[in-house]
């Protein structure tokens, strides 16, 4: 059993859905196909929810109608037969009737989760209709029947495994199963989701639950590159990464892979492949538990970083001071990316400022607080680079023309991170690309 996940761009046009069909037929291995919403759909649904939350029902109606028109055109290009088009038209009608009904009732967060789920439900049903039209035997596998999260929004892997195995046992002869990424049920049995980018997470969770042979993540990029190809020329795809290296790169900005999608596969030692729908024969990137030779593999950057400095000559060296600082961030469920300490101050970074006001107010009881916005973390990743002689020196020499705000070295064997102003990020990435990938 293998898992094949296709992102929004891979299913975003009718001709690309046909490419996905061809890809899943390239071998006879049993497979679960996980689909995202059509590209642009989730953003449109978020916008509809935002308009309803603001009480702008006329605006929400306009957005619903525009999205409806897109799907009306999409299914006519996707399908050929009158019967299939009629079936698809009824699917689209059903889902947009639901969205229009929401205009007439009181809006709340639970309803918003229902709105967001429509994208994946539509894409999978339309794709399944295509397979039926072509007489390709497949089973429609509703994610809401097996994918669930607990009261802490964590996936219930044991229950997912039990439910999936029970469902699959009903179809011993079938080899293709179509399901939705992103969506799930919560502990109240309401429709919920695995947050943005959650289709990768879905695929990895299914792969872990079923001890799959591989989880394939199909996008429009030929694997993970050694730097950001949107910014830096002459990047190259990386043939192999360890789970640790991939997790660092995903967390610190590599857009091809959602950070959460690494750990389920890693915990159950299921290989992950990053492949290109547009170039299906390209080798892409394979991620496994195997560590390769020591050295710099790749660079990634994470934007939207805020730095917080807490200065208190009276309290800093006191027993329990750091604990009190961390408890404030834990209280507001705000993760810390980087941290440095000196005799009189602590500096740290966060990427979630939703509770910044409350966090800052409580930190001010401990000392003077300074906050800086519009920063970027640049992360240099490779197996054991912390122990590799000269890496830190070469990194700092390469960045000598850029003011570095913080350095994190030694917290991970695989990661050296530096904090810079966002305005310097692009040039810093280019400089590091030249400096580090010519470094022996």
C-alpha positions, 0 to 999 in steps of 0.5 A: 500500500502506498499513499499518493497526495496531490496538491491544489496546483496538481488538480487545479485544472481539468487537464491536470486532473487527467495527469493525476489519473495517469499517474495513479495508473502507472503501477498496480500497487494498492494505493490511497490517493489524497487530494487537496482542494482545487488551487484557489478554492481554500483561499476563496472559502476563507474569504467567504468565511471572513465576510460572513464573520464580519456580517457582510452577507452580500459580499459573501454571496458574490464570492460564493457565486464567483466560485460556483461559476468557476466549478461550472466551467471546470466540470464541463472541461473535465468530463465528456459524457452527458451522464458524467456532466450531469452527475458532476453538476448535481455534486456542485449544486449540492455543495453550493446550495449548502454554502448559500444556506449558510448565508441565512443562518447565524455564523460561528466557528463550527460553521466556518469549518464546514465552509472550509471542508467544501473544497476537498469534498468537491475536488475528490468527488469530481475526480472520482466522477472522472474515474467512473466516466473512464471505467477505472475501478476505484473506491470513494473513501470519505476522510470524515469516516476515519480521520479525527483529532482530539480535544487538543487538536492532535490526530488520534493515530490509533483510532485512525488506524483502526477505522481505516483498516476496518473500511479497507477490509470491506474492499479486499480486491480494490486497489485505488481509494480516493480520499480528502486531505485536510478535513477531519472530525474533532472530539465533538464529532464536528467537521474540523481540519488539520489546519492549512497545509494539512493535506500533507499531514493527512497523507503522512498520518494515513501512511503511518497508520497503514505502515505504507511502503511510501508516501508520495507528495506530488506538487509542481516542483521537482523535489526540495531544492538546496535554496529558494528557487524563487529568489536564488538562481542555480538551485538544485533539487536534493536527491536525499534528506534524512527526516531530521534534515527535512523537518528542519527545512520544512519548519524554517520555510521550505514551502514544498512540505508542511512541517507537521507532515514529517513526524508521523512518517518519521515515527513509523519509518515510512519513506516520503518522496517529493515528486513533480506532477509536471515532470513525473519521471524526475527523481525528486527528493526521497526522505528516509531515516538514513543519515548521509555524509556530514555537510551542508545540504540546504538553506531555507528562510522563514518570514514574519518573525518577531523578536522579543528581548526581556532585560532584567538585571535584578531577576535574570540570574534568579532561580526560576526566571527562565521557567517563568518566561517560558510559562508565559509563552506556554500559557498563550500557546506561542512557540519560540523559534530561537533563543539566546541569553546573556548576563542581563537579557534574554532574546527570543523569536516567535512567528505567531503574534496573535497573543503578542499583546498579552505575552508582552504585558506579562513579560513586563512584570519580569523586566523591560521588554523590547519588540522588533518586527519584520525579521527573517530566520535563515536556516542552514541545514545538513547532517551533523553540520554543527560538528563540521569544522568551519561551517559557522566561520564560513557562514558568518564570513558569507554574511559579513555584509548583513547585520545579524541579529541572533545566531542559534548554534548547537541546539540541533546537530543539523541546523545553524540559524541566523536572524536578519532584518527581512529586507536583507533576506533575499540578498543573504540567501544569494550570498549563502548560496554562493558561499556555502555550496562552494565550501568544501 
